[in-house]
Amino acid sequence: GEVALLEGRAHTRVLRGRDVTAADEQLGSATDAAVERPDAGLPGARRRQGFEPDLAGTGRDGPVGARGVLGVGGPVGVVEDGPADLVGRRVFCLHPHQDRYVVDASMLTPLPDAVPSRRAVLTGTVETALNALWDAPPCAGDRIAVVGGGLVGGAVALLLRRFPLARLQIVDPDAARRRQLAETGLDAVAPEDAAGDCDLVFHASASESGLAAALALLGDEAELVEMSWFGAREPRVPLGEDFHSRRLRITASQVSRIGAARRARRDPAARLATALEFLADPAFDTLIAADVAFDEMDDAYAALEDGRIGPGCVVVAYPDSP
């Protein structure tokens, strides 16, 4: 059946520089105001120091438009009319943002009581991170690095800290971002301090230098999971020297298909529900950079552009948000 969903009482998010893709970050921990880029077909991002993006210019200024950007309601909202078990419930839904809209009830995922609406806007990011772990399942005692401490990299590391690993490091050149991540108990290090001989490395910086750093951290016969979205760019990949003799592997991970290790036994709805359960952990709040009211959006975009809002997700609260 169909439901009428009131998004006016909702939280949504401005993902700093990216729409929802396999890599919700362009530059590791740096993402920026949502502007269209003709070379990538997705919102772009400005340069930052450290892992340098291979982009020039700022693209075509403009809104994201009617993309299905994550929200709680639209992404997160409250069901106004529909099946009795959904009316009044906070739900997650992928839908272009409107004050009200009608969707099939199957499109809605009720939020667990333990997950606040503000944090639930990270559902797509955490789902992407979970899918990467299904593409390359870690083993007990593994040495793992995550290169790029932005939204996706941060989410991957926060999930990995649940595993009994021998070592877990998240690598990012931004000292302020490392301090934020360290507050969650993660071992956040600069690229020059990252430990090598890793069994598994997740790369989410969307930069050539980040990819090269990630490959350099692998031990023999180890695996790199590439989560970055490079758009129409053609990054150089260092496949010379001892890449082949060390039998290194690069695995692509993208949220549009269930990770191989669970593809036969999970569907997207189950993956989404699992991601929401993980969001009961308040440590994920470190991925949120700022909160703004809907009528302050113009100022928020300006703050993203000039750096007054730091790396992470900007949560936009509609009037009377739940």
N, C-alpha and C positions, 0 to 999 in steps of 0.2 A: 504494500500500500504506500501511498504518498503521505508526506508530512509537510506541514508549513513550518519553516524554521525562521525564527526571529533573530537576525544577526545584529540588530541594533544593540542587543546586550551581548557583546562579544569581545573577545581579544583576537587580534590578528598580529601579524609581524611584518616588519620590513627587514628582509634578509639583506645584510649590508653588501650589496653588489651582486647577489646571485638570486636566481629563482630556485626552485627545488629540483635538484639534479643529483647525480651520483656524488658530486663534490659541491657541497653548499658553500664553497669558499673559493675565491679566485686566488688569493695570495696567502695561504696559510691562515694566520689570524687576522689578516686585513681584508675586509670587504667594505663596500661603500654604498652610496645612494643608488637606488634602482634607476638606472638609465639604460636605454637600449644601445647595444653595440652592433654595428653592421657586420663586423668581422666574426662575431660569435653567435649572434642570434639570441642572446640572453643578456640580462642586465650586466653591466660592466663594473669595473672597479679601478681605483687609482693605484698608482705605484706606492710602494713603501720600501723602506730599507730592509735588507736581509735577503730573503728569497725574492729575487727580482722578477716580476711578471714580464712577459715579452709582449707588451702592449704599448701602443702609442696613441695619444689623444684620449679624449673622453667620450667619443661616440656621439650619438644623436640624443640630445636631451629630450626627456619625455617620460611619462608615467609608464608603469608596467602594463596598465590597461586591464583587460578582463582575463588575466591569467588566473589559474587556480592556485593562487598563493596560499600557503598554509594558514589556517585560522581555526579558532575554537568557536565553532558556530559557522563561520565561513573562512576559517577553520573551526573556531570554537564558538558555539552559540547555545541557545536554549530552544527546545522544541515547543512551539506554540500550539500546534494542532496535529493530531495523528494518532497512532496506536497508543492505548492507555499506558503501556509500559515505557513510553518515550516522552510523553507530555511532561514538560517541566524539567526534563533531564538536560544536563550539559552534554553536548555531543561534539565530536570531531567530524568535519566534512571537508572534502576537497571540492570547492566550488568558487567561481568568481564572486567577488564581494558585492553584496546588495543589502539593503535594509531588511528585506524579507525575500524568501524564495521558497519554492516548492520542489522537493526532491523525493526520490524513492527512498523508503525507509532503509533499504539495503545499503544506501550510501553513507549511513550514519554509524558512528562507533561511539557508544556512551563512554564518558570519561570515568575512570575509577575515582572513588571518593577521595583517595589519598593524593590525587594529582590536581593541583590548583590550575585554573584556566591559564594563568600567565605562563606556567611552565609547559602546559600542554601544546603551546604553539611550536615547541621543539619536536613534536612527534615525528614529522617527516625526516628531520635530521637524524634522530635516534633510529628510526626505521632503516635509513640508509646505512648507518653504522652497523646495525645488527646484521644487515644483509651482507656486508663485507666480511663479518665473522663467519657467516655461513658459506661464503665463497672460499675462505681459507681458515678453517677452524684451528684455533690455537691448541697446543697440548700442554699438559702440566709440566712445569719445569722449563718452559720455553724462555728464550731471550728475545724480547720484542721491542721494536721502536715504532713510534708514530711520528712521521715527519710532517709538520704543519699543525699548529695549535689553534686553528680556527674552529668554526662550528662543527664541521664533520670530523676533523682530527681530534678535537676535544671530546666529541661524543664517543668516538672509537676508543680513546684512552679510558674514558670513564666506564665504559662497558668492560674493557679488558682488566681493569683493576679488580674485578670480581674473580678472576681466574688465579689459580695457584701457580704463578709464573716465577721463574728464577730472576727475571729482570724485566721491568717495563719502564721505558723512558718516552717522554713526548718532547720533540725537538722543535724549537722555534727561535728565530733570531731576535724577537721582540722581548726585551727584558720585562716590560710591564705585563705582557701577556703571560710570560713564564711565572711571574709572581702570582697572578690570578689563578693559574692552573695549579700551582704548588699549594695553594690554600685548600684544595680538595684532597691533598695527600699524594698527588701525582709527583713523580720525579721529572720535573721540567728542566731541560738543559738547553744550552746554546749549541748550535751545530758543531762547533769545534770541541765541545765536551762530550759529545755523544759516544757511547760505547759501541764497538763493532762486534763482528762475529755473531750477528743476530740470526735466529732461526726464521723470523718473519718480520717484515717491515711493511707498514701501511703508509702510503704516500698520499698526502692531501694538500699540498701547497700550490698546485697548478703552476709550477715554475720549473724551468730547466735546471736551475741550480739546486732546487729542492729535490728533483728527481735524481740528479747526479749524487747528491748527498745520501739519499735513501739507498741507492744501489751500492754505494761504498760501504754501507753499514752491514750488508749481508755477509753471512758466513758461506762457506762452500756448500753448493747444492741447496741453497736457501731460496725463499720466495718473497717477491715484492708484490703487494697488492696495490694497483694503481686506481685511485679513487678520484683523481683530479679531472676537471672538465677544461679542456684547452680550446674548445670552440673550433674555429677555422684555422687556428694557429698550427704550426708544424714544429713542435719542439725537437731539438736535437737530443738523442738518447745515446749515452756512452756505452755502445755495445762492442767496442774494440778491446784491446789489451787482453785481460783474462776472463772476460764475461763468459765465453764459451767453455774454456778449459775448466772454469769453476762450476759450470753447469747451473748457472743462476736462472731463475724463472721469474717472469712478469705475468701477473694475472690481472685481467680487467674486472672491475666490479661496478655494477650499475643497478640501481634499484628497480628498474623496469622488469627485471626477471628475478625470481627467487634464487638465492644463492644455491650453488650446485649441491652442497651437502644436505640441504633440506628440501630440495625442489619436489621430491616425490611425496613428501609428507606434510608440507605446509602450503598454504595459499596466501595471497596478499592480505586477506582479512585477519588471518592468524598472526601474520608478521606484524601488522599494525597493532593488534591487541597486545602482543608481547612488548612492543616498543612503549606503549602506554603504561604497562605495568612497571617497566624499568624507570619511568619518569616519576615514580613515587620517591626516588632518591633526590633530596634537595641539592646534592652536589651539582646537578645539571643547571642550577640557577647561575653558575659561573659563566655559562654560555650566553647569558643575557646581558647586553651592554647598557641598555637604558629603557625606560618606560616613558611613553609620550601619549598625550590625549589626542584624539582624532583631529580636533580643531587646531592642534599645534604641529600638524604634519609639515607645513612649509618650513617652519623653523627647524624641525628635525632633519629634513633633507639638507638644509644649509649646514647644520652641525655635523652631519656625516661628511659633507664635502670638505669642511675646513678642519676636521679632526677633533672637534670638541667632544664628539661621541667616539669612544674607543672601539676596539674590535669586539665583534659579537653580534648578537641578534637584538634588534630594536623592537620592543613590544608596543603595539599601538592599541590603546583601549578605547572602544567605542563608548558613547554615553551609557551609563548604567550597566557597565560590564559586570558579569557574574563573578 
